[in-house]
Structures are given as C-alpha cells and as structure tokens.
Amino acid sequence: MSKKVVVLGAGRVGKVIAADLSKDFDVTSADVNAEALAKLAARFPVKTRVTDLGDAKAVGAAIADADLVVCAVPGFMGFETLKTIIENGKNVVDISFFGEDALLLDALAKEKGVIATVDCGLAPGNSDFIAGYYVDKMQIEDFEFLVGGLHFGRTGPNGYLPTFSPVDVWEEYIRPARYVREGKVITMPALSEPEIVEYNVGGHHLVLEAFNTDGLRSLITTMEGRIPNMKEKTLRYPGHIAYIEELKRTGKPWVPDTWKPGDDESEYTLLRINLTGKQNGAAKKISYTLFAEYDKENQFSSMSRTTGHTCTGVVRCVLDGTFTRKGISPPSYIGEAPGCLESILKHLNARNIVFEREES
C-alpha cells in the first residue's frame, strides 16, 4: 500500500512538493485556500483538504492518517505548526524557515519517537547537507555560501520580484545576521558588508550584489568547534540594498505592493557553496554551484523547484529508511548520515537540478 503524505501549505513551494510526491505516494495537500487546492488537483493526482493551518485541532485532523507530514507553511506559522505535528506523533520534513530555535522541540520529538527534519530547502538545506558530509572528511577552515533568486530583465532594484514568500523575504532584511569568525559568533545588521560578485553560469554573465543575511541558522550550533569560519550571503542585483534601506527609512509597507510575481515569470536561482581547508595535510578547496531556471512545462519557478525537490529528496530518505534519527534534525545531520547526500543529489539531478562540483 502506498504511504500517505500530507503536505501542509499549497503555496508556490508546497504545490511543487505535493506534485512531485504524488508520483510515488498517496498525497493530500491541505490549505485554507480552496482555489489553490483546486488548481493543484486539476493538474496532478493529489487529494485536497481545505484546512485552517492556524488551528491546531484542524491540523491534527488533517494529518491523522499520515505516515509523514511536510510542513510548508509561511515562516511566522512554522514553529507552532511543527510543534502540533510532533505532538500528533508524526514524522515531519519542514521547510517553513521560522525564526525560533527548532531544537527547543527536540525533547518533545524524542518523547514522541518522531523523526523531525527542519530547514530542508535550498539553503539552508543543501548547504548544510554538504557541510555535514565533509566536516569529518577534511579540516574545513572556511565555509561560505551565497544564494539568490532573481528575475531576468528586472535588473533595477525597483524591479525586484520575490521568488518565494514575500513575508519571508522581508524577514531576511530585518532579522540580524549571524556569522562565525575564528570560532566566535558575530552579529551584524542584515544587508551589511556588501560586495559585488560575478558569475558565468548557464550561458549568462551575472553581476550581483551580495550582503549578509541570517542564513547560517543551525550550522552555528551543529558546527560549533568544527568549522571556525562560516558565512552566508544573499544575492541581488546591484542597488537592491539602497532600495530596501529606503523602504525602511520612509516607513512604506513592509511588503511592497509591487511584489506580486506570476507563475510565468522568467527567473533563476543561483547557489554557490565554497569549502576551503586541508585534507591529509594538503590544501583543499571544494565548490558546488547550482544554477536553475523557470520550468515552462510545469510552470514552476526555479526557487520553488530547487526548494521543493530538495524537500522531497529528504522525504524519500525518511520514508525509505536512509535517515532514521529521532528528534529534531537540522539539515547538517542529514548530510552526516550515510547515503543521504548521495541520494538527495541523485534525486535532484533526475529533476534537472544539477550541482556542478569543482575541486582544487
């Protein structure tokens, strides 16, 4: 009998997750938006359930028969929704990117015997898998990743459109950014320490602005004492920092009215992960680069695909027994578990999400 998976949230990423998992599992998508559910069910073999995801009892009823739950709700709902899922004794893969410390739920998850993996998206997610995979294979001295989702043809800062939840995008711009330098946690304002970076990827020459955001998340804890220098930066077109700072200064709406991308926008996602250090006494540098574009056939954005398919790769690791750790598991724990990184990268490659690896 096919295993039952309930996906909480039918937004831009949630619908990708449900569609992908419906190929192999009995999938139900739950959301308060009946219109979004109807559109999803019209295209893919997904069951739907109109559910107020802010109501713990409603969530409990929706997941009662699930073998696994995917939590794909907005960040401001994430922690409480994850807690509800765990209280109901369900294994869960979470991508909600909430601000609270997920490890506060570790004791509860262990008490309930639940596998609860968190931050299982693009980055955090893939970046953490790779850190966890290599941390015991080489002496990592510096770990950095840069990530961004942008639209082609919208190079001016005022032309910016978010490639994931506008609420969560804005949170990146106001949440203090933490990084690690010489083993110590340093806190800086979001948008600080800007630099211009250039990439030649996918036949495109990209000139971008990189700045600090709070993307290290659980790596600060899980890699404490293991990687002395760690940093994450967000990528945007030059001028974006000034645009956001002006919005803050003038007190304009915290999510601009112009931030309404359609499903047919030509856009891309770029992720670069750099590890430098030593292996067997010799200097070593390893880089992973991902460049993905909008999927015209399925009308899925690159950010939705790279986030959603990473999540479904983790779902498969849990359901097939490759990952079995009880309690709250940040994504670096998944990278450390035998077979998981290889399985996830193979899963992504089959969906035309390809990491190019370089070593020197």
C-alpha positions as CSV (number, residue, x, y, z in Angstrom):
1,M,0.0,0.0,0.0
2,S,1.3,3.4,-0.9
3,K,2.5,5.5,2.0
4,K,0.4,8.5,2.9
5,V,1.9,12.0,2.9
6,V,0.2,15.2,3.9
7,V,1.6,18.5,2.7
8,L,0.6,21.5,4.8
9,G,0.6,24.5,2.5
10,A,-0.3,24.8,-1.2
11,G,1.7,27.9,-2.0
12,R,4.5,28.3,-4.5
13,V,6.7,25.6,-2.9
14,G,4.0,23.4,-1.3
15,K,2.4,22.7,-4.7
16,V,5.8,21.6,-6.1
17,I,6.3,19.2,-3.2
18,A,2.8,17.7,-3.5
19,A,3.1,17.3,-7.3
20,D,6.5,15.5,-7.0
21,L,5.5,13.2,-4.2
22,S,2.2,12.3,-5.9
23,K,4.3,10.2,-8.4
24,D,5.1,7.7,-5.7
25,F,2.8,8.3,-2.7
26,D,-0.8,8.9,-1.6
27,V,-0.6,12.7,-1.2
28,T,-3.0,15.1,0.4
29,S,-2.5,18.9,0.2
30,A,-4.0,20.9,3.0
31,D,-4.5,24.6,2.8
32,V,-7.1,27.3,3.7
33,N,-7.1,28.5,0.0
34,A,-9.7,26.3,-1.8
35,E,-8.8,27.9,-5.2
36,A,-5.1,27.0,-4.9
37,L,-6.1,23.4,-3.9
38,A,-8.5,23.1,-6.9
39,K,-5.8,24.2,-9.3
40,L,-3.3,21.7,-7.9
41,A,-5.8,18.8,-8.0
42,A,-6.7,19.7,-11.6
43,R,-3.1,19.1,-12.8
44,F,-1.8,16.4,-10.5
45,P,-3.1,13.2,-8.7
46,V,-3.3,15.0,-5.4
47,K,-6.1,14.8,-2.8
48,T,-7.0,18.1,-1.2
49,R,-8.4,19.2,2.1
50,V,-9.4,22.8,3.0
51,T,-7.8,23.4,6.4
52,D,-7.2,26.4,8.6
53,L,-3.5,25.7,9.2
54,G,-3.5,28.1,12.1
55,D,-5.9,25.8,14.0
56,A,-4.0,23.1,15.9
57,K,-7.1,20.8,16.0
58,A,-7.8,21.2,12.3
59,V,-4.2,20.3,11.6
60,G,-4.3,17.3,13.8
61,A,-7.4,16.0,12.0
62,A,-5.8,16.6,8.6
63,I,-2.7,14.6,9.4
64,A,-4.4,11.8,11.5
65,D,-3.7,9.1,8.9
66,A,-0.4,10.4,7.6
67,D,2.8,8.3,7.5
68,L,4.7,11.6,7.1
69,V,3.9,15.3,7.1
70,V,5.6,18.1,5.1
71,C,5.4,21.5,6.8
72,A,5.4,24.1,4.0
73,V,3.6,27.0,5.8
74,P,4.9,30.6,6.0
75,G,7.7,31.2,8.5
76,F,5.6,33.1,11.0
77,M,3.4,29.9,11.4
78,G,6.2,27.4,11.2
79,F,7.2,26.8,14.8
80,E,3.7,26.3,16.2
81,T,2.7,24.1,13.2
82,L,5.8,21.9,13.6
83,K,5.0,21.6,17.3
84,T,1.5,20.5,16.5
85,I,2.7,17.9,14.0
86,I,5.2,16.5,16.6
87,E,2.5,16.4,19.3
88,N,0.4,14.3,17.0
89,G,3.3,11.8,16.7
90,K,4.0,12.2,13.0
91,N,7.4,12.2,11.2
92,V,7.9,15.5,9.5
93,V,10.1,17.3,7.0
94,D,9.9,21.0,7.5
95,I,10.8,23.9,5.1
96,S,9.0,26.8,6.9
97,F,12.1,28.8,7.8
98,F,10.8,30.1,11.1
99,G,12.8,32.4,13.4
100,E,12.5,30.3,16.6
101,D,15.1,27.7,17.6
102,A,13.8,24.3,16.3
103,L,15.9,22.5,18.9
104,L,13.5,23.7,21.6
105,L,11.3,20.9,20.3
106,D,13.9,18.2,20.4
107,A,12.9,16.7,23.7
108,L,9.2,16.6,22.6
109,A,10.2,14.9,19.3
110,K,12.2,12.3,21.1
111,E,9.5,11.7,23.6
112,K,7.0,11.1,20.7
113,G,9.5,9.0,18.8
114,V,9.3,11.4,15.9
115,I,11.8,12.0,13.1
116,A,11.7,15.8,12.6
117,T,14.0,17.2,9.9
118,V,14.0,21.0,9.6
119,D,15.3,23.7,7.1
120,C,15.1,21.1,4.3
121,G,15.1,23.6,1.4
122,L,17.6,25.1,-1.0
123,A,19.8,27.0,1.5
124,P,19.6,26.3,4.4
125,G,19.3,22.8,3.3
126,N,21.7,21.7,0.5
127,S,24.4,24.0,2.0
128,D,24.1,22.2,5.3
129,F,24.0,18.7,3.8
130,I,27.4,19.5,2.2
131,A,28.9,20.9,5.4
132,G,27.7,17.9,7.3
133,Y,29.0,15.5,4.7
134,Y,32.5,17.0,4.5
135,V,33.2,18.1,8.1
136,D,34.7,14.7,9.1
137,K,36.3,14.1,5.8
138,M,38.5,17.2,5.7
139,Q,39.6,20.0,8.0
140,I,37.3,22.8,6.9
141,E,38.7,26.2,7.8
142,D,36.2,28.4,5.8
143,F,32.7,27.6,4.8
144,E,30.6,30.1,2.8
145,F,27.5,30.0,0.6
146,L,25.9,32.7,-1.5
147,V,22.3,32.3,-2.7
148,G,19.7,34.3,-4.5
149,G,16.6,34.1,-6.7
150,L,16.1,36.8,-9.3
151,H,14.2,37.6,-12.5
152,F,15.7,38.1,-15.9
153,G,15.2,41.6,-17.3
154,R,14.5,43.1,-13.9
155,T,17.9,44.4,-13.1
156,G,16.9,47.7,-11.5
157,P,16.3,47.5,-7.7
158,N,12.7,48.8,-8.1
159,G,12.0,45.9,-10.5
160,Y,12.7,43.3,-7.9
161,L,10.2,40.5,-7.5
162,P,10.5,37.8,-4.8
163,T,10.9,34.2,-5.8
164,F,9.4,32.9,-2.5
165,S,7.1,34.1,0.1
166,P,7.3,38.0,0.3
167,V,6.8,37.8,4.1
168,D,9.8,35.6,4.4
169,V,11.9,37.7,2.0
170,W,11.2,40.8,4.2
171,E,12.2,38.8,7.3
172,E,15.6,38.3,5.7
173,Y,16.1,42.0,5.6
174,I,15.2,42.8,9.2
175,R,16.5,39.8,11.1
176,P,20.1,40.4,12.4
177,A,22.6,38.3,10.5
178,R,24.9,35.9,12.4
179,Y,28.1,34.5,11.1
180,V,31.2,32.8,12.6
181,R,34.7,34.2,12.6
182,E,37.6,32.4,14.3
183,G,35.1,30.3,16.3
184,K,33.1,33.2,17.6
185,V,29.5,34.2,16.6
186,I,29.4,37.7,15.2
187,T,26.1,39.6,14.8
188,M,25.7,42.2,12.1
189,P,22.7,44.1,10.7
190,A,21.0,42.4,7.7
191,L,22.2,43.9,4.4
192,S,25.6,44.7,5.8
193,E,29.1,44.1,4.3
194,P,28.1,44.4,0.6
195,E,30.3,43.2,-2.2
196,I,30.0,42.8,-5.9
197,V,30.4,39.3,-7.3
198,E,30.4,37.9,-10.8
199,Y,29.4,34.5,-12.2
200,N,29.3,32.9,-15.6
201,V,26.6,30.3,-15.3
202,G,24.0,28.8,-17.7
203,G,25.3,30.9,-20.6
204,H,24.8,34.1,-18.6
205,H,27.3,36.6,-17.2
206,L,25.8,37.8,-13.9
207,V,27.0,40.8,-11.9
208,L,25.3,40.7,-8.5
209,E,25.3,42.4,-5.1
210,A,26.0,40.1,-2.1
211,F,25.2,41.0,1.5
212,N,24.8,39.5,5.0
213,T,21.6,37.7,6.0
214,D,20.9,35.2,8.7
215,G,21.2,32.0,6.7
216,L,23.6,30.0,8.7
217,R,20.9,29.2,11.2
218,S,21.5,25.7,12.8
219,L,25.0,25.5,11.4
220,I,26.1,27.9,14.1
221,T,25.2,25.2,16.7
222,T,25.9,21.9,14.8
223,M,29.3,23.0,13.5
224,E,30.5,24.8,16.7
225,G,34.1,23.8,17.3
226,R,34.2,22.0,13.9
227,I,34.3,24.9,11.4
228,P,35.9,28.1,12.6
229,N,34.7,30.5,9.9
230,M,31.2,30.4,8.4
231,K,29.2,32.9,6.4
232,E,26.0,33.1,4.3
233,K,25.1,36.0,1.9
234,T,22.1,36.8,-0.2
235,L,22.5,37.7,-3.9
236,R,20.5,40.5,-5.6
237,Y,21.1,42.9,-8.4
238,P,23.3,46.0,-7.6
239,G,21.3,48.8,-5.9
240,H,19.0,46.4,-4.0
241,I,20.4,47.3,-0.6
242,A,19.7,51.0,-1.1
243,Y,16.2,50.2,-2.3
244,I,15.4,48.2,0.8
245,E,17.0,50.7,3.2
246,E,14.9,53.5,1.6
247,L,11.7,51.4,2.2
248,K,12.7,51.1,5.8
249,R,13.6,54.8,6.2
250,T,10.3,56.1,4.7
251,G,8.1,53.6,6.6
252,K,6.5,52.3,3.4
253,P,4.6,49.0,3.6
254,W,6.8,46.2,4.8
255,V,5.9,44.1,1.8
256,P,5.7,46.4,-1.3
257,D,2.5,46.1,-3.4
258,T,4.7,45.5,-6.5
259,W,6.0,42.2,-5.0
260,K,3.5,40.0,-6.9
261,P,5.3,37.7,-9.3
262,G,3.2,35.5,-11.6
263,D,3.8,31.8,-12.2
264,D,5.1,32.5,-15.7
265,E,8.0,34.9,-14.8
266,S,11.4,34.2,-16.4
267,E,13.6,33.8,-13.4
268,Y,16.6,31.9,-12.0
269,T,18.1,30.6,-8.8
270,L,21.8,30.6,-8.1
271,L,23.6,28.9,-5.2
272,R,27.4,28.8,-4.7
273,I,28.9,26.8,-1.8
274,N,32.6,27.1,-1.0
275,L,34.7,25.0,1.4
276,T,38.4,25.6,1.9
277,G,40.7,23.8,4.3
278,K,43.0,20.8,4.3
279,Q,42.8,17.1,3.7
280,N,45.6,14.8,4.7
281,G,47.8,17.9,5.3
282,A,47.3,19.3,1.8
283,A,45.3,22.5,0.9
284,K,41.9,21.7,-0.4
285,K,39.1,23.8,-2.0
286,I,35.7,22.4,-3.0
287,S,32.9,24.4,-4.6
288,Y,29.4,23.4,-5.6
289,T,27.4,25.6,-8.0
290,L,23.7,25.3,-8.8
291,F,22.0,27.4,-11.5
292,A,18.4,26.6,-12.3
293,E,15.8,28.4,-14.4
294,Y,12.0,28.6,-14.6
295,D,10.3,25.3,-15.7
296,K,8.0,26.3,-18.5
297,E,6.4,22.9,-19.0
298,N,5.2,22.6,-15.4
299,Q,5.0,26.3,-14.7
300,F,7.2,26.0,-11.6
301,S,9.7,28.7,-10.6
302,S,13.3,27.7,-10.1
303,M,13.2,28.7,-6.5
304,S,10.1,26.6,-5.9
305,R,11.7,23.6,-7.7
306,T,15.1,23.8,-6.0
307,T,13.5,24.2,-2.6
308,G,10.6,21.8,-3.1
309,H,12.6,19.0,-4.7
310,T,15.3,19.2,-2.0
311,C,12.5,18.7,0.4
312,T,11.1,15.7,-1.4
313,G,14.5,14.2,-1.6
314,V,14.6,14.3,2.2
315,V,11.1,12.9,2.4
316,R,12.3,9.9,0.4
317,C,15.3,9.4,2.7
318,V,13.0,9.3,5.7
319,L,10.4,7.0,4.1
320,D,12.9,4.5,2.7
321,G,14.8,4.3,6.0
322,T,18.0,6.0,4.8
323,F,17.5,8.6,7.5
324,T,16.2,7.3,10.9
325,R,17.4,9.7,13.6
326,K,14.7,10.5,16.2
327,G,14.3,14.1,17.5
328,I,14.9,17.4,15.8
329,S,17.5,17.1,13.0
330,P,19.0,20.2,11.4
331,P,20.0,19.5,7.8
332,S,23.7,19.1,8.6
333,Y,22.7,15.9,10.5
334,I,21.2,14.6,7.3
335,G,24.4,15.3,5.4
336,E,26.4,13.4,8.0
337,A,24.1,10.3,7.8
338,P,25.5,7.6,5.4
339,G,23.9,7.7,1.9
340,C,21.7,10.8,2.4
341,L,23.7,13.4,0.4
342,E,24.3,11.0,-2.5
343,S,20.6,10.1,-2.5
344,I,19.4,13.7,-2.5
345,L,21.9,14.9,-5.2
346,K,20.8,11.9,-7.4
347,H,17.1,12.8,-6.7
348,L,17.8,16.5,-7.7
349,N,19.8,15.5,-10.8
350,A,16.8,13.5,-12.1
351,R,14.7,16.6,-11.8
352,N,17.2,18.8,-13.8
353,I,18.6,20.4,-10.7
354,V,22.3,19.8,-11.1
355,F,25.1,20.8,-8.8
356,E,28.4,21.3,-10.6
357,R,31.3,20.3,-8.3
358,E,34.9,21.7,-8.6
359,E,37.9,20.6,-6.5
360,S,41.4,22.0,-6.3
